[in-house]
Every structure is written in structure tokens, then in C-alpha cells.
């Protein structure tokens, strides 16, 4: 009897586990269904194609995913259903117009976007997000004073949203008001201490105000949050160049290139810094990389030629210096460099002719004058 009783308990236990597993599976399926808003609202539309809310919410889901064409489609469909006479509460109307306006904004349909934002504000005069998006539109169209007014209105209705103050700061900066820009970015950082864009933008303001060290500190803050932040790496390097600290500038730019190795302009800048530091072989490699990526022009050719001259690869030096001269025939430094090559290979008459051309362009250059006199 004892053995049969134990078997019965085991069967009951297994049955209970099976039932619980089924309920867990159903709950998981249901939660997954609700979690994926896109699937849920698509299903709602299939079941009730004449209801407005599923279209509004599906459009909002696509907007959240930055799928603006799909968002526009479903939000426009909701608007058409409203225009047929269906009624929903006023607040969703405001949300609909704002979201449709945002879709238009990022699809480049700016006139329609502005119209939607203004209707959203009319429907809900305290809609901070509609004012915020209107500010983004005005900023995009370079109407900075209007953008400032819109962002200030957004902040009035939601004073704790950091992105409002960040964009308000950008609008102030673009209008030339660095002091108010600085205050706005500081407010954004106070509300969100790890706000990388606000630190970066505050660094830009300090840079524009000529406060190089303060700018560097803000870029460093941004890079503490994200060590690979590309704009931060580039801009902090520029400020170190202004301080003539070539080594630090070079370090930051190389960090940038480790993630963005197809940036020809930065390869050229790195090559120029290596040249200034006397790292001529590095400079040659870096400047050739810039050329391979499509960079060209007088400065590139001249510096590449000069680097080859420093390592005594005279044929290559002459080739690139002549390319530089064809881009800028009145470049005294390039004429001087070519003359230096001809001195090295013993063509003194040719060297003298190039020194004389250089002196015609830069008659007060004592260095070139001394070189010419040594040939006499």
C-alpha cells in the first residue's frame, strides 16, 4: 500500500507541474504580445479597423523606433478617421498632431510639420513636447529667436526635462548668445549629470568664448562618460592644437581614428602633427593614407613633399612639391623646398632660380635670402 500511495503522489505532482508549465507558457506568450507594441496594435487594427486609437498607438510605436514613414502612414490614417467624424478625447488629439508633426519633421516635410505642431498646441496649450518639437523645427530652419521662444515655452510646462535646456543652449549659441547658452547647458547638466551632449556643447561654448582650458575640461567630462565619443575626441584635440600641445592633440586624434579610420581629413591633420613633431616617416604614412581616402590639395602635397625631403627621398619629395606648386604657384615655402632639393643634388643654378622666385613672393624672408647668398 505504501508503494502505491507514493506513486499516486508522484503522478499528482507531475500533473501539477504540467498545469503550472502551461500557465507559465500562456503568461509568457501574453506578456511577449503586450511587450511588442507593434504586434499588439497591428492585431488591434485587424480586429477593429475603424477604431482610431490603434492607429494612433501604432504610429507612436513606429515613431519611437524612428521608422518615420510607417509612423506617418498610420498617424495619417488616424487623422483621416477623425475627419470622418469619430470622436476621441482632446488630449489624444494633441498627441496625434504632435506625433504626426514629428514624423513630418524627420521626413523633411517642414511646412506640414509646423502646421501639426501648431494644431497640437491649440488642442493642448500646455503640451511641452509640441513646443519642444516646434523649437527643433525652428532651429533646423535657422530661425533661432523663434526656436529660443519655443524651447522656453516647453521649459515652462516641463522644467525638469534636460533635453529642452540642451537644445535651448544650442539655439542661444547659434544666435551668438554664448552666456545664455552656457547657462542653459549648465541647467541641462544639473538635471542630468551624465548628459554627454550637454558637456560637449558647453565645451563648444567655452571654445567660442576663448576659454580653452574650460573647454578642455568639459570635453574631458564628456569623454569620461564615453571615452570613444567622436566629436569630443576631435574637438579636444583642436583645443590642444590651439595650446600648441601637439602630442596630446595627436593622442586624441589617434583614439578617434581607431574607430573612424575612414576620415581622410583627420588622417591629414594627424600627418601634419607628426610632421611638426619630427616624426617624418609617420607623417608620410598618415598623409598617404589621407590621399588614399580621397584627400587632396596644396597643404597635403606640400607637407608630404616636405616630409619626404626630411628623410632624403628626393624624387618623391620633388614629385609632391611640384603637385603642391601646381595647386598654388605663389607658395614661397614650396618654392624654397624645391630649391633645397636642387641644392642637395648639386643643381645650384636651378636652386638659385627657385630661391629668387620665392623671394619675389616673400621679399622679407631672411632665411631664403641667406640660402641664396650661400650659392653665390
TORPASE-684670 format. One line per 10 residues: number of its first residue (from 1); for each residue x, z, y of C-alpha. Coordinates in nm, 2 decimals, always signed. Layout:
# TORPASE-684670
NUM = X,Z,Y ~ ...
END
This chain:
# TORPASE-684670
1 = +0.00,+0.00,+0.00 ~ +0.28,+0.09,+0.24 ~ +0.45,-0.25,+0.20 ~ +0.12,-0.44,+0.26 ~ +0.05,-0.24,+0.57 ~ +0.39,-0.32,+0.71 ~ +0.33,-0.69,+0.65 ~ +0.00,-0.68,+0.83 ~ +0.16,-0.51,+1.13 ~ +0.42,-0.78,+1.14
11 = +0.16,-1.06,+1.13 ~ -0.03,-0.90,+1.42 ~ +0.29,-0.86,+1.62 ~ +0.38,-1.23,+1.56 ~ +0.03,-1.33,+1.67 ~ +0.05,-1.12,+1.99 ~ +0.39,-1.28,+2.07 ~ +0.24,-1.62,+2.02 ~ -0.05,-1.55,+2.25 ~ +0.18,-1.40,+2.52
21 = +0.41,-1.70,+2.50 ~ +0.11,-1.93,+2.56 ~ +0.01,-1.73,+2.87 ~ +0.36,-1.73,+3.00 ~ +0.38,-2.11,+2.95 ~ +0.05,-2.16,+3.13 ~ +0.16,-1.93,+3.41 ~ +0.49,-2.12,+3.44 ~ +0.31,-2.46,+3.45 ~ +0.07,-2.33,+3.71
31 = +0.35,-2.19,+3.93 ~ +0.55,-2.51,+3.90 ~ +0.24,-2.70,+4.00 ~ +0.19,-2.48,+4.31 ~ +0.56,-2.48,+4.39 ~ +0.58,-2.86,+4.42 ~ +0.36,-2.91,+4.72 ~ +0.39,-3.29,+4.70 ~ +0.25,-3.30,+4.34 ~ -0.02,-3.04,+4.43
41 = -0.16,-3.22,+4.73 ~ -0.14,-3.56,+4.57 ~ -0.35,-3.42,+4.29 ~ -0.59,-3.28,+4.55 ~ -0.63,-3.62,+4.72 ~ -0.71,-3.78,+4.38 ~ -0.98,-3.53,+4.32 ~ -1.12,-3.53,+4.68 ~ -1.01,-3.85,+4.86 ~ -1.24,-3.79,+5.15
51 = -1.11,-3.44,+5.24 ~ -0.88,-3.42,+5.54 ~ -0.67,-3.11,+5.46 ~ -0.49,-3.26,+5.15 ~ -0.37,-3.55,+5.37 ~ -0.25,-3.31,+5.64 ~ -0.07,-3.09,+5.40 ~ +0.09,-3.37,+5.20 ~ +0.21,-3.53,+5.53 ~ +0.36,-3.19,+5.63
61 = +0.53,-3.17,+5.29 ~ +0.69,-3.51,+5.34 ~ +0.79,-3.42,+5.69 ~ +0.96,-3.11,+5.56 ~ +1.16,-3.34,+5.32 ~ +1.24,-3.57,+5.61 ~ +1.05,-3.86,+5.44 ~ +0.91,-3.97,+5.77 ~ +0.75,-4.30,+5.67 ~ +0.55,-4.12,+5.40
71 = +0.46,-3.84,+5.64 ~ +0.34,-4.09,+5.89 ~ +0.12,-4.26,+5.63 ~ -0.06,-3.95,+5.51 ~ -0.09,-3.79,+5.86 ~ -0.23,-4.11,+6.00 ~ -0.48,-4.12,+5.71 ~ -0.59,-3.77,+5.80 ~ -0.63,-3.88,+6.16 ~ -0.85,-4.17,+6.06
81 = -1.07,-3.94,+5.85 ~ -1.11,-3.71,+6.15 ~ -1.21,-4.00,+6.37 ~ -1.49,-4.09,+6.12 ~ -1.65,-3.76,+6.22 ~ -1.53,-3.49,+5.97 ~ -1.47,-3.15,+6.13 ~ -1.19,-2.90,+6.08 ~ -1.08,-2.60,+6.29 ~ -0.89,-2.67,+6.61
91 = -0.56,-2.52,+6.50 ~ -0.51,-2.77,+6.21 ~ -0.59,-3.05,+6.46 ~ -0.29,-2.93,+6.67 ~ -0.07,-2.91,+6.37 ~ -0.17,-3.26,+6.26 ~ -0.09,-3.42,+6.60 ~ +0.24,-3.23,+6.63 ~ +0.35,-3.34,+6.28 ~ +0.24,-3.70,+6.33
101 = +0.43,-3.69,+6.66 ~ +0.74,-3.56,+6.48 ~ +0.72,-3.84,+6.23 ~ +0.69,-4.10,+6.51 ~ +0.99,-3.93,+6.69 ~ +1.23,-3.97,+6.40 ~ +1.10,-4.32,+6.32 ~ +1.19,-4.42,+6.68 ~ +0.82,-4.47,+6.79 ~ +0.88,-4.26,+7.10
111 = +0.57,-4.36,+7.30 ~ +0.34,-4.27,+7.02 ~ +0.53,-3.95,+6.96 ~ +0.49,-3.84,+7.32 ~ +0.12,-3.91,+7.30 ~ +0.08,-3.70,+6.99 ~ +0.27,-3.40,+7.13 ~ +0.06,-3.40,+7.45 ~ -0.26,-3.41,+7.24 ~ -0.13,-3.12,+7.03
121 = -0.06,-2.92,+7.34 ~ -0.40,-3.00,+7.48 ~ -0.56,-2.88,+7.15 ~ -0.34,-2.57,+7.13 ~ -0.18,-2.49,+7.47 ~ +0.04,-2.22,+7.31 ~ +0.19,-2.44,+7.04 ~ +0.56,-2.37,+7.08 ~ +0.66,-2.63,+6.83 ~ +0.48,-2.91,+7.01
131 = +0.66,-2.81,+7.33 ~ +0.99,-2.80,+7.14 ~ +0.94,-3.14,+6.99 ~ +0.84,-3.28,+7.33 ~ +1.17,-3.14,+7.46 ~ +1.36,-3.31,+7.18 ~ +1.19,-3.64,+7.28 ~ +1.28,-3.60,+7.65 ~ +1.64,-3.51,+7.55 ~ +1.66,-3.82,+7.33
141 = +1.54,-4.03,+7.62 ~ +1.78,-3.86,+7.87 ~ +1.51,-3.71,+8.08 ~ +1.70,-3.38,+8.08 ~ +1.50,-3.20,+8.35 ~ +1.17,-3.26,+8.16 ~ +1.35,-3.15,+7.84 ~ +1.45,-2.83,+8.01 ~ +1.09,-2.76,+8.12 ~ +0.96,-2.83,+7.77
151 = +1.21,-2.61,+7.60 ~ +1.14,-2.33,+7.85 ~ +0.77,-2.35,+7.77 ~ +0.85,-2.34,+7.40 ~ +1.06,-2.03,+7.45 ~ +0.77,-1.87,+7.65 ~ +0.55,-1.89,+7.34 ~ +0.82,-1.81,+7.08 ~ +1.10,-1.62,+7.25 ~ +1.27,-1.54,+6.91
161 = +1.34,-1.90,+6.79 ~ +1.72,-1.97,+6.82 ~ +1.69,-2.35,+6.79 ~ +1.49,-2.36,+7.11 ~ +1.77,-2.19,+7.31 ~ +2.03,-2.41,+7.14 ~ +1.85,-2.73,+7.25 ~ +1.78,-2.58,+7.59 ~ +2.15,-2.53,+7.63 ~ +2.23,-2.89,+7.53
171 = +1.98,-3.02,+7.79 ~ +2.14,-2.80,+8.05 ~ +2.48,-2.92,+7.96 ~ +2.38,-3.28,+7.96 ~ +2.23,-3.23,+8.31 ~ +2.56,-3.08,+8.43 ~ +2.44,-2.72,+8.45 ~ +2.72,-2.55,+8.24 ~ +2.63,-2.19,+8.35 ~ +2.27,-2.21,+8.22
181 = +2.39,-2.40,+7.92 ~ +2.63,-2.11,+7.84 ~ +2.36,-1.85,+7.88 ~ +2.13,-2.04,+7.65 ~ +2.38,-2.08,+7.38 ~ +2.47,-1.71,+7.40 ~ +2.10,-1.63,+7.37 ~ +2.08,-1.85,+7.05 ~ +2.38,-1.67,+6.91 ~ +2.23,-1.33,+6.99
191 = +1.92,-1.42,+6.79 ~ +2.12,-1.58,+6.51 ~ +2.47,-1.45,+6.49 ~ +2.58,-1.71,+6.23 ~ +2.44,-2.01,+6.43 ~ +2.73,-2.26,+6.38 ~ +2.59,-2.53,+6.61 ~ +2.54,-2.28,+6.90 ~ +2.90,-2.16,+6.87 ~ +3.02,-2.52,+6.86
201 = +2.81,-2.62,+7.16 ~ +2.93,-2.31,+7.35 ~ +3.28,-2.42,+7.28 ~ +3.20,-2.76,+7.43 ~ +3.07,-2.59,+7.75 ~ +3.39,-2.38,+7.78 ~ +3.59,-2.70,+7.73 ~ +3.39,-2.88,+8.00 ~ +3.45,-2.58,+8.23 ~ +3.82,-2.60,+8.17
211 = +3.83,-2.27,+7.98 ~ +4.04,-2.39,+7.70 ~ +4.12,-2.05,+7.53 ~ +3.75,-1.95,+7.53 ~ +3.66,-2.29,+7.39 ~ +3.91,-2.24,+7.11 ~ +3.76,-1.90,+7.03 ~ +3.41,-2.05,+6.99 ~ +3.53,-2.33,+6.77 ~ +3.71,-2.07,+6.56
221 = +3.39,-1.88,+6.53 ~ +3.21,-2.19,+6.40 ~ +3.49,-2.26,+6.16 ~ +3.47,-1.90,+6.03 ~ +3.12,-1.98,+5.93 ~ +3.20,-2.32,+5.78 ~ +3.58,-2.39,+5.75 ~ +3.51,-2.76,+5.69 ~ +3.27,-2.81,+5.99 ~ +3.39,-3.16,+6.10
231 = +3.31,-3.15,+6.47 ~ +3.46,-2.81,+6.50 ~ +3.79,-2.93,+6.34 ~ +3.81,-3.23,+6.57 ~ +3.73,-3.05,+6.89 ~ +3.96,-2.75,+6.84 ~ +4.24,-3.00,+6.77 ~ +4.16,-3.17,+7.10 ~ +4.19,-2.84,+7.29 ~ +4.52,-2.76,+7.12
241 = +4.64,-3.11,+7.23 ~ +4.54,-3.01,+7.59 ~ +4.76,-2.70,+7.54 ~ +5.04,-2.93,+7.41 ~ +5.04,-2.74,+7.08 ~ +5.09,-3.05,+6.86 ~ +5.15,-2.85,+6.53 ~ +4.82,-2.67,+6.55 ~ +4.63,-2.98,+6.65 ~ +4.79,-3.17,+6.36
251 = +4.69,-2.89,+6.11 ~ +4.32,-2.90,+6.21 ~ +4.31,-3.28,+6.21 ~ +4.46,-3.29,+5.86 ~ +4.20,-3.05,+5.74 ~ +3.94,-3.28,+5.89 ~ +4.09,-3.59,+5.72 ~ +4.09,-3.41,+5.38 ~ +3.71,-3.45,+5.39 ~ +3.67,-3.76,+5.61
261 = +3.96,-3.98,+5.51 ~ +3.80,-4.30,+5.64 ~ +3.81,-4.20,+6.01 ~ +4.05,-4.46,+6.15 ~ +4.06,-4.31,+6.50 ~ +4.17,-3.97,+6.37 ~ +4.44,-4.13,+6.15 ~ +4.58,-4.29,+6.46 ~ +4.57,-3.96,+6.65 ~ +4.74,-3.78,+6.37
271 = +5.01,-4.06,+6.36 ~ +5.06,-4.02,+6.74 ~ +5.10,-3.64,+6.70 ~ +5.35,-3.69,+6.41 ~ +5.55,-3.92,+6.64 ~ +5.56,-3.66,+6.92 ~ +5.68,-3.41,+6.66 ~ +5.96,-3.64,+6.55 ~ +5.80,-3.69,+6.21 ~ +5.86,-4.07,+6.22
281 = +5.81,-4.15,+5.85 ~ +5.48,-3.96,+5.85 ~ +5.38,-4.13,+6.18 ~ +5.44,-4.48,+6.02 ~ +5.23,-4.39,+5.71 ~ +4.95,-4.25,+5.92 ~ +4.94,-4.53,+6.18 ~ +4.94,-4.79,+5.90 ~ +4.65,-4.61,+5.74 ~ +4.46,-4.64,+6.07
291 = +4.54,-5.01,+6.07 ~ +4.42,-5.05,+5.71 ~ +4.09,-4.89,+5.81 ~ +4.04,-5.14,+6.09 ~ +4.21,-4.97,+6.39 ~ +4.40,-5.19,+6.63 ~ +4.51,-5.21,+6.99 ~ +4.81,-5.17,+7.22 ~ +4.87,-4.79,+7.17 ~ +4.87,-4.82,+6.79
301 = +5.10,-5.12,+6.78 ~ +5.34,-4.97,+7.04 ~ +5.37,-4.63,+6.87 ~ +5.40,-4.79,+6.52 ~ +5.68,-5.01,+6.66 ~ +5.85,-4.72,+6.83 ~ +5.83,-4.51,+6.50 ~ +6.00,-4.80,+6.31 ~ +6.26,-4.82,+6.59 ~ +6.34,-4.45,+6.55
311 = +6.41,-4.49,+6.17 ~ +6.61,-4.81,+6.24 ~ +6.37,-5.05,+6.07 ~ +6.43,-5.30,+6.34 ~ +6.24,-5.61,+6.20 ~ +5.92,-5.41,+6.16 ~ +5.98,-5.24,+6.50 ~ +6.01,-5.58,+6.67 ~ +5.70,-5.72,+6.49 ~ +5.47,-5.44,+6.61
321 = +5.62,-5.41,+6.96 ~ +5.56,-5.78,+7.01 ~ +5.20,-5.73,+6.89 ~ +5.17,-5.45,+7.14 ~ +5.31,-5.67,+7.42 ~ +5.06,-5.94,+7.34 ~ +4.78,-5.68,+7.39 ~ +4.94,-5.55,+7.71 ~ +5.20,-5.79,+7.86 ~ +5.27,-5.55,+8.15
331 = +5.37,-5.25,+7.94 ~ +5.71,-5.13,+8.07 ~ +5.76,-4.89,+7.78 ~ +5.71,-5.17,+7.52 ~ +5.95,-5.40,+7.71 ~ +6.20,-5.12,+7.71 ~ +6.16,-5.06,+7.34 ~ +6.21,-5.42,+7.26 ~ +6.52,-5.42,+7.48 ~ +6.65,-5.12,+7.28
341 = +6.62,-5.32,+6.96 ~ +6.82,-5.62,+7.11 ~ +7.09,-5.38,+7.22 ~ +7.11,-5.24,+6.86 ~ +7.15,-5.59,+6.71 ~ +7.40,-5.70,+6.98 ~ +7.18,-5.94,+7.18 ~ +7.27,-5.80,+7.51 ~ +7.15,-6.09,+7.73 ~ +6.81,-6.07,+7.57
351 = +6.81,-5.69,+7.61 ~ +6.90,-5.72,+7.98 ~ +6.62,-5.97,+8.04 ~ +6.36,-5.73,+7.89 ~ +6.50,-5.43,+8.09 ~ +6.47,-5.64,+8.40 ~ +6.11,-5.73,+8.32 ~ +6.04,-5.36,+8.26 ~ +6.19,-5.26,+8.60 ~ +5.97,-5.52,+8.78
361 = +5.67,-5.34,+8.64 ~ +5.81,-4.98,+8.68 ~ +6.08,-5.01,+8.96 ~ +6.14,-4.64,+8.99 ~ +6.22,-4.58,+8.62 ~ +6.58,-4.44,+8.64 ~ +6.61,-4.43,+8.26 ~ +6.56,-4.81,+8.22 ~ +6.79,-4.87,+8.52 ~ +7.07,-4.67,+8.35
371 = +7.03,-4.87,+8.03 ~ +7.05,-5.19,+8.22 ~ +7.36,-5.08,+8.41 ~ +7.54,-4.99,+8.08 ~ +7.50,-5.36,+7.98 ~ +7.68,-5.49,+8.29
END
